[in-house]
């Protein structure tokens, strides 16, 4: 199976390139894997920071839902299997 990947050209300063060479040598095929992991981690962290910032700007003031606040099973839109079987037995008994 061939997976198409987009190529991106990135220019690095000499110091960063030297550090990258120590961590993931260019002669190793693992450099691309290493860089993909670093980029994926950086993208994930950036998105998390944006989400955190959005919640800080517009916090959710609603209190958490408590189980006691839920409707009783008798008022459920979709009955449980136990209630469905009981309803079927009642209809057969008529």
Backbone as CSV, one residue per row, in Angstrom:
resi,resn,N_x,N_y,N_z,CA_x,CA_y,CA_z,C_x,C_y,C_z
1,UNK,0.848,-1.174,0.000,0.000,0.000,0.000,0.894,1.236,0.000
2,UNK,0.631,2.153,-0.885,1.405,3.381,-0.992,0.610,4.510,-0.353
3,UNK,1.271,5.193,0.567,0.638,6.330,1.232,1.284,7.595,0.698
4,UNK,0.468,8.468,0.136,1.004,9.729,-0.371,1.190,10.696,0.787
5,UNK,2.377,11.258,0.884,2.659,12.251,1.914,3.133,13.524,1.235
6,UNK,2.668,14.619,1.759,3.070,15.921,1.246,4.493,16.216,1.698
7,UNK,5.299,16.738,0.800,6.662,17.114,1.146,6.685,18.587,1.518
8,UNK,7.443,18.899,2.563,7.577,20.265,3.032,9.065,20.572,3.144
9,UNK,9.477,21.685,2.568,10.869,22.100,2.651,11.009,23.046,3.832
10,UNK,11.903,22.729,4.753,12.114,23.545,5.934,13.580,23.943,5.975
11,UNK,13.837,25.218,6.133,15.203,25.701,6.229,15.552,25.889,7.696
12,UNK,16.714,25.385,8.096,17.165,25.467,9.475,18.468,26.247,9.551
13,UNK,18.650,26.953,10.662,19.939,27.606,10.868,20.983,26.527,11.169
14,UNK,22.248,26.899,11.091,23.329,25.925,11.253,23.299,25.232,12.610
15,UNK,23.021,25.968,13.676,23.030,25.376,15.027,21.912,24.343,15.162
16,UNK,20.739,24.686,14.680,19.612,23.747,14.772,19.865,22.532,13.897
17,UNK,20.416,22.736,12.710,20.716,21.616,11.818,21.739,20.680,12.455
18,UNK,22.717,21.253,13.150,23.735,20.427,13.810,23.118,19.609,14.943
19,UNK,22.226,20.228,15.695,21.550,19.502,16.782,20.661,18.396,16.230
20,UNK,19.965,18.677,15.132,19.118,17.667,14.502,19.967,16.500,14.026
21,UNK,21.130,16.798,13.472,22.026,15.743,12.986,22.454,14.817,14.118
22,UNK,22.621,15.364,15.338,23.004,14.544,16.491,21.850,13.649,16.940
23,UNK,20.649,14.184,16.884,19.474,13.448,17.370,18.943,12.472,16.330
24,UNK,18.875,12.920,15.089,18.337,12.087,14.003,19.217,12.300,12.772
25,UNK,20.286,11.524,12.645,21.211,11.706,11.515,20.528,11.592,10.159
26,UNK,21.005,12.405,9.219,20.443,12.397,7.871,20.646,11.079,7.155
27,UNK,21.684,10.340,7.533,21.936,9.042,6.904,20.934,7.992,7.376
28,UNK,20.241,8.301,8.460,19.250,7.368,9.006,17.885,7.670,8.405
29,UNK,17.157,6.620,8.080,15.807,6.826,7.544,14.835,7.238,8.635
30,UNK,15.318,7.273,9.873,14.450,7.630,10.991,14.273,9.134,11.144
31,UNK,15.050,9.937,10.403,14.930,11.395,10.527,13.524,11.861,10.154
32,UNK,12.991,11.365,9.062,11.646,11.777,8.637,10.608,11.391,9.677
33,UNK,10.738,10.179,10.192,9.817,9.717,11.244,9.922,10.619,12.474
34,UNK,11.148,10.967,12.851,11.381,11.835,14.001,10.725,13.196,13.776
35,UNK,10.961,13.790,12.609,10.398,15.115,12.320,8.876,15.083,12.244
36,UNK,8.304,14.015,11.672,6.844,13.909,11.638,6.279,13.864,13.058
37,UNK,6.948,13.114,13.946,6.491,13.041,15.342,6.582,14.373,16.054
38,UNK,7.688,15.093,15.828,7.869,16.406,16.449,6.795,17.378,15.964
39,UNK,6.539,17.371,14.676,5.527,18.275,14.113,4.141,17.913,14.635
40,UNK,3.814,16.629,14.658,2.500,16.201,15.150,2.308,16.618,16.608
41,UNK,3.346,16.453,17.409,3.269,16.835,18.825,3.084,18.349,18.963
42,UNK,3.815,19.123,18.166,3.715,20.583,18.214,2.324,21.054,17.775
43,UNK,1.781,20.426,16.739,0.425,20.789,16.276,-0.596,20.469,17.361
44,UNK,-0.476,19.295,17.977,-1.407,18.900,19.036,-1.333,19.887,20.207
45,UNK,-0.119,20.226,20.635,0.035,21.160,21.755,-0.526,22.534,21.423
46,UNK,-0.336,22.989,20.187,-0.872,24.288,19.767,-2.397,24.282,19.807
47,UNK,-3.006,23.213,19.317,-4.467,23.121,19.347,-4.982,23.059,20.782
48,UNK,-4.283,22.338,21.656,-4.668,22.277,23.069,-4.576,23.655,23.711
49,UNK,-3.522,24.402,23.408,-3.373,25.747,23.955,-4.497,26.659,23.484
50,UNK,-4.881,26.537,22.219,-5.987,27.353,21.685,-7.297,26.998,22.372
51,UNK,-7.528,25.711,22.583,-8.747,25.284,23.271,-8.753,25.816,24.696
52,UNK,-7.627,25.692,25.401,-7.515,26.187,26.773,-7.772,27.694,26.820
53,UNK,-7.185,28.432,25.879,-7.372,29.883,25.828,-8.834,30.239,25.575
54,UNK,-9.503,29.478,24.707,-10.920,29.735,24.428,-11.765,29.512,25.677
55,UNK,-11.483,28.455,26.434,-12.219,28.204,27.672,-11.931,29.268,28.715
56,UNK,-10.714,29.809,28.717,-10.397,30.878,29.657,-11.118,32.166,29.289
57,UNK,-11.272,32.421,27.984,-12.006,33.621,27.544,-13.503,33.472,27.779
58,UNK,-14.038,32.288,27.474,-15.469,32.033,27.606,-15.678,30.779,28.440
59,UNK,-15.522,30.898,29.760,-15.658,29.694,30.604,-17.086,29.153,30.608
60,UNK,-17.173,27.878,30.842,-18.467,27.206,30.935,-18.953,27.356,32.366
61,UNK,-19.954,28.233,32.566,-20.437,28.514,33.915,-21.512,27.537,34.381
62,UNK,-21.939,26.696,33.484,-22.989,25.741,33.874,-22.416,24.732,34.862
63,UNK,-23.175,24.438,35.924,-22.674,23.432,36.864,-22.678,22.052,36.210
64,UNK,-21.815,21.164,36.655,-21.800,19.821,36.072,-23.127,19.103,36.311
65,UNK,-23.497,18.253,35.386,-24.749,17.505,35.497,-24.592,16.429,36.572
66,UNK,-25.560,16.353,37.441,-25.569,15.348,38.503,-26.543,14.240,38.118
67,UNK,-26.223,13.018,38.477,-27.088,11.884,38.144,-28.487,12.072,38.731
68,UNK,-28.590,12.723,39.882,-29.892,12.937,40.520,-30.777,13.864,39.697
69,UNK,-30.155,14.667,38.816,-30.916,15.601,37.978,-31.520,14.926,36.754
70,UNK,-31.110,13.716,36.460,-31.600,13.031,35.276,-33.057,12.645,35.462
71,UNK,-33.765,12.537,34.357,-35.160,12.120,34.408,-35.252,10.669,34.866
72,UNK,-36.345,10.340,35.527,-36.575,8.973,35.975,-36.745,8.091,34.751
73,UNK,-36.414,6.824,34.870,-36.474,5.886,33.746,-37.868,5.829,33.125
74,UNK,-38.898,6.034,33.928,-40.269,5.984,33.393,-40.507,7.090,32.364
75,UNK,-39.737,8.158,32.454,-39.896,9.277,31.523,-38.906,9.220,30.364
76,UNK,-38.150,8.142,30.269,-37.128,8.026,29.225,-37.771,7.954,27.849
77,UNK,-37.148,8.578,26.892,-37.644,8.554,25.516,-37.491,7.157,24.937
78,UNK,-36.359,6.525,25.211,-36.096,5.174,24.722,-36.086,4.245,25.933
79,UNK,-37.065,3.388,26.053,-37.125,2.513,27.224,-35.985,1.515,27.251
80,UNK,-35.615,1.112,28.441,-34.583,0.093,28.582,-35.154,-1.244,28.155
81,UNK,-34.287,-2.233,27.973,-34.731,-3.562,27.541,-35.716,-4.138,28.548
82,UNK,-35.472,-3.928,29.844,-36.351,-4.450,30.883,-37.748,-3.844,30.737
83,UNK,-37.821,-2.528,30.534,-39.129,-1.879,30.365,-39.811,-2.330,29.083
84,UNK,-39.030,-2.530,28.026,-39.606,-2.966,26.748,-40.207,-4.354,26.880
85,UNK,-39.486,-5.277,27.564,-40.031,-6.627,27.762,-41.309,-6.580,28.589
86,UNK,-41.348,-5.763,29.633,-42.540,-5.654,30.475,-43.714,-5.119,29.663
87,UNK,-43.460,-4.168,28.787,-44.528,-3.602,27.961,-45.067,-4.668,27.010
88,UNK,-44.176,-5.480,26.444,-44.606,-6.550,25.527,-45.453,-7.574,26.279
89,UNK,-45.018,-7.956,27.504,-45.802,-8.916,28.299,-47.183,-8.355,28.605
90,UNK,-47.276,-7.090,28.945,-48.571,-6.478,29.246,-49.486,-6.490,28.032
91,UNK,-48.895,-6.197,26.849,-49.727,-6.161,25.649,-50.197,-7.568,25.258
92,UNK,-49.384,-8.596,25.520,-49.787,-9.965,25.225,-50.852,-10.442,26.205
93,UNK,-50.821,-9.943,27.438,-51.776,-10.380,28.462,-53.172,-9.821,28.174
94,UNK,-53.289,-8.795,27.398,-54.598,-8.177,27.131,-55.405,-8.970,26.208
